Amino acid sequence: PGALGCYDKAIALAPGDTGARLNRANLLFEIERFDDAANDYQAVRDGDPNCPAYVTGYMTLCRLHCCDWGRLEEERSRIGALVEAGQFVLDPIGNIILFDQPAKQMEFARVWATQKYPASPAPLWRGDVYRHDKIRIAYLSADYRTHATALLMAGVFEAHDRSRFEITAISFGADDKSPMRMRLEAGFDRFVDVRATADAEVAKKLREAEIDIAVDLKGYTQEGRPGILAHRPAPIQAQYLGYPGTMAAGYYDYVIADPIVIPQEHRPFFSEQVAYLPDTYQCNDS
């Protein structure tokens, strides 16, 4: 509320300040006042023809939240052209609401990965061959608490064959002090809380631990941190469960899926190799 009030005062003093209006639009979007946000985005685009491309994307998304479909086809065409030109218009999740073509999904994800989570020019893993007695797997997630991911995955962690695998949790979400959190902490060989640690430092920890396989359980969903794997800390990097779309980033080697989530005809629209599970990609705690 304090920030919003400051933007209101700034815009009242300088109604033509598109920078302040854009910041207010972004804030209104975050607090889900979509009608007001759409109006601000429209004012920014009207006042500055060279405004960022994402103004059009999020203005359209806000209107959809308000069931305003009046200009949808016009804006959808504009958004498609901007993405094809390599501009950031919408995050991959927002794009799902606008387009249902796999090729478009990949385009949006590639732009998002390139601009927000670019691959490090100095990857931490450089081809070293580890010779561990056990395969070391790290699972990265913000959801080690009472959350859908944990409710599905808890038993999977516990079912690992500890004579063959050593598993580590990399946790960057809240600790809700719940029984589920306690169960998860007990279910790993190591549980590392990295909420206050920067992506590069987390990646360094993974490299120093000589993790063989890093599995991202968040992808591009809320609280995800693909920037960790952008530093290439592990020889094999995969994504699973939380985001069953393509990351379109070269540092993700595999996506774990099934033929329903990724039919064979959709494989060309995934930058990752698809590791198909035999029945269903969705695990369920017994």
C-alpha positions in Angstrom: 0.0 0.0 0.0 2.8 2.4 0.8 4.5 2.0 -2.6 1.2 2.3 -4.4 0.5 5.5 -2.6 3.9 6.9 -3.6 3.2 6.1 -7.3 -0.2 7.7 -7.1 1.4 10.9 -5.8 4.1 10.8 -8.4 1.7 10.4 -11.2 -0.6 13.1 -9.9 2.4 15.5 -9.9 3.6 14.4 -13.4 0.7 12.7 -15.3 2.9 12.2 -18.4 5.7 10.3 -16.5 5.4 6.9 -18.2 8.2 5.4 -16.1 6.2 6.0 -12.9 3.0 4.8 -14.5 4.7 1.6 -15.8 6.0 0.9 -12.3 2.6 1.4 -10.9 1.1 -1.0 -13.6 3.6 -3.6 -12.6 2.7 -3.3 -8.9 -1.0 -3.4 -9.7 -0.4 -6.5 -11.6 1.4 -8.1 -8.7 -1.4 -7.3 -6.3 -4.0 -8.6 -8.8 -5.8 -5.3 -9.5 -5.9 -6.3 -13.1 -8.4 -3.7 -14.4 -6.3 -0.8 -13.0 -3.1 -2.4 -14.2 -4.5 -2.8 -17.8 -5.5 0.9 -17.8 -2.0 1.9 -16.8 -0.3 -0.3 -19.3 -2.5 1.1 -22.0 -1.6 4.7 -20.9 2.1 3.8 -21.1 1.8 2.4 -24.6 -0.2 5.4 -25.8 2.3 7.8 -24.3 5.5 6.0 -25.4 5.5 4.1 -28.7 9.0 2.8 -27.7 7.9 1.3 -24.4 9.0 -2.2 -23.5 7.3 -5.0 -25.4 6.1 -6.6 -22.2 3.7 -3.7 -21.8 1.5 -5.2 -24.5 1.8 -8.7 -23.1 0.8 -7.9 -19.6 -1.8 -5.4 -20.6 -3.5 -8.2 -22.6 -3.1 -10.7 -19.8 -4.7 -8.3 -17.4 -7.7 -7.8 -19.7 -8.1 -11.5 -19.9 -8.2 -11.7 -16.1 -11.1 -9.2 -16.4 -12.9 -11.3 -19.1 -12.3 -8.5 -21.6 -11.8 -10.2 -25.0 -12.6 -7.2 -27.1 -9.1 -6.7 -28.6 -7.8 -10.2 -28.1 -7.1 -11.1 -31.7 -5.5 -7.8 -32.5 -3.2 -8.0 -29.4 -2.4 -11.7 -29.9 -1.2 -11.0 -33.4 1.0 -8.1 -32.1 2.4 -10.3 -29.3 3.3 -13.1 -31.7 5.2 -10.7 -33.9 7.1 -9.3 -31.0 8.1 -12.7 -29.7 9.2 -13.8 -33.2 11.5 -10.7 -33.2 13.1 -12.0 -30.0 11.5 -9.5 -27.6 10.3 -10.4 -24.1 6.6 -10.0 -24.1 5.3 -12.5 -21.5 6.6 -15.2 -19.3 6.0 -18.8 -20.4 3.2 -19.3 -17.9 1.4 -16.2 -19.1 1.8 -17.3 -22.7 -0.2 -20.5 -22.0 -3.3 -18.3 -21.7 -2.8 -16.8 -25.1 -1.5 -19.5 -27.4 -2.0 -23.2 -27.5 0.7 -24.0 -30.2 3.8 -25.9 -29.0 6.0 -23.8 -31.3 4.8 -20.6 -29.6 5.4 -22.2 -26.2 9.0 -22.9 -27.2 9.5 -19.3 -28.6 8.3 -17.7 -25.4 10.4 -20.0 -23.2 13.5 -19.4 -25.3 13.2 -15.6 -25.0 12.5 -15.9 -21.3 15.5 -18.1 -20.7 17.8 -16.0 -22.8 16.9 -12.7 -21.2 16.2 -13.7 -17.6 18.3 -16.8 -17.1 21.2 -16.7 -19.6 23.7 -19.6 -19.5 26.8 -18.7 -17.6 29.8 -18.0 -19.9 31.9 -19.9 -17.3 30.1 -23.2 -16.6 31.2 -24.8 -13.3 31.2 -28.4 -14.5 33.7 -28.8 -17.4 33.6 -32.4 -18.2 35.1 -33.9 -15.0 34.3 -37.6 -14.5 33.2 -38.4 -11.0 33.8 -41.8 -9.6 31.5 -42.0 -6.6 30.4 -45.2 -4.9 26.9 -43.8 -5.1 25.2 -41.6 -7.7 24.6 -38.2 -6.1 21.3 -36.6 -6.9 20.2 -33.1 -5.9 16.5 -32.1 -6.0 15.9 -28.3 -6.2 12.6 -26.9 -5.0 10.9 -24.1 -3.1 8.1 -26.6 -2.0 9.6 -28.6 0.8 6.6 -27.8 3.0 2.8 -28.5 2.9 2.5 -28.2 -0.8 1.3 -30.2 -3.8 4.8 -31.1 -4.9 5.7 -32.4 -1.5 2.5 -34.3 -1.1 3.3 -36.1 -4.4 7.1 -36.5 -4.0 7.7 -37.3 -0.3 7.5 -41.0 -0.8 9.7 -40.8 -3.9 12.5 -39.3 -1.9 12.1 -42.0 0.7 12.0 -44.8 -1.8 15.5 -44.1 -3.3 17.8 -47.1 -3.0 20.3 -45.7 -0.5 22.9 -48.4 -1.4 23.0 -46.8 -4.9 22.0 -43.2 -4.5 22.8 -40.3 -2.2 20.2 -37.6 -2.3 20.3 -33.9 -1.4 17.5 -31.4 -1.0 18.3 -27.9 -2.2 15.5 -25.8 -0.5 14.8 -22.2 -1.4 11.3 -21.9 -0.1 9.7 -21.1 3.3 10.0 -23.5 6.2 6.4 -23.8 7.4 7.4 -26.0 10.4 4.8 -28.5 9.4 4.9 -32.3 9.9 5.5 -32.6 6.1 8.6 -30.4 6.4 10.0 -32.6 9.1 9.3 -35.7 7.1 11.1 -34.2 4.1 14.1 -33.2 6.1 14.4 -36.7 7.4 13.9 -38.2 3.9 17.1 -36.9 2.4 20.8 -37.6 3.2 21.4 -33.9 3.2 18.9 -31.0 3.4 20.4 -27.6 2.5 18.4 -24.4 3.0 19.6 -21.8 0.5 16.9 -19.2 0.8 19.4 -16.5 1.5 22.0 -17.7 -0.9 22.5 -16.2 -4.4 22.1 -18.5 -7.4 25.8 -18.5 -8.2 26.7 -19.5 -4.7 24.1 -22.3 -4.7 25.6 -23.6 -8.0 29.0 -23.5 -6.4 27.8 -25.6 -3.5 26.4 -28.2 -6.0 29.7 -28.3 -7.9 31.7 -28.6 -4.7 29.5 -31.5 -3.6 30.1 -33.2 -7.0 26.5 -33.7 -7.6 26.0 -36.1 -10.6 22.4 -35.2 -11.4 20.5 -32.0 -10.5 16.7 -32.2 -10.8 14.8 -28.9 -10.9 11.2 -29.5 -9.5 10.1 -25.9 -10.2 11.0 -24.8 -13.7 9.4 -21.5 -14.6 6.7 -21.7 -11.9 6.5 -19.2 -9.0 9.6 -19.1 -6.8 11.6 -21.2 -9.4 15.3 -20.5 -9.6 16.6 -21.7 -13.0 19.5 -19.3 -12.5 21.1 -21.9 -10.3 21.4 -24.5 -13.1 22.3 -21.7 -15.6 25.8 -22.0 -14.0 26.0 -25.7 -15.1 27.0 -27.1 -11.7 26.3 -30.8 -12.6 27.0 -33.1 -15.5 23.3 -34.0 -15.9 20.6 -31.4 -15.3 16.9 -32.3 -15.6 13.5 -30.8 -14.8 10.5 -32.6 -13.5 7.0 -32.4 -12.2 6.4 -28.7 -11.5 6.6 -27.4 -15.0 5.8 -29.9 -17.7 6.8 -27.5 -20.6 10.1 -26.8 -22.2 12.7 -24.6 -20.4 14.2 -23.9 -23.9 17.6 -23.5 -22.1 20.6 -25.4 -23.2 21.7 -26.2 -19.7 18.6 -28.4 -19.1 19.5 -31.8 -20.6 16.3 -33.8 -19.8 12.6 -33.3 -19.0 10.9 -36.2 -17.3 7.5 -36.8 -18.7 5.1 -39.4 -20.2 3.4 -39.7 -23.6 0.3 -37.8 -22.4 2.3 -34.8 -21.1 4.6 -34.8 -24.2 3.2 -36.7 -27.2 5.7 -37.8 -29.7 4.6 -35.1 -32.1 5.5 -32.4 -29.6 9.0 -33.6 -29.0 10.5 -31.1 -31.6 9.2 -28.3 -29.4 11.3 -29.3 -26.4 14.9 -28.3 -26.2 15.5 -31.1 -23.7 15.7 -34.8 -24.3 12.5 -36.4 -23.1 12.9 -39.2 -20.5 9.7 -41.0 -20.7 8.4 -42.8 -17.6 6.6 -46.1 -18.4 3.1 -45.2 -17.1 2.6 -41.7 -15.8 5.0 -38.9 -15.0 3.0 -37.9 -11.9 4.2 -39.7 -8.8 1.8 -40.1 -5.9 2.8 -40.7 -2.3 1.6 -44.1 -1.1 
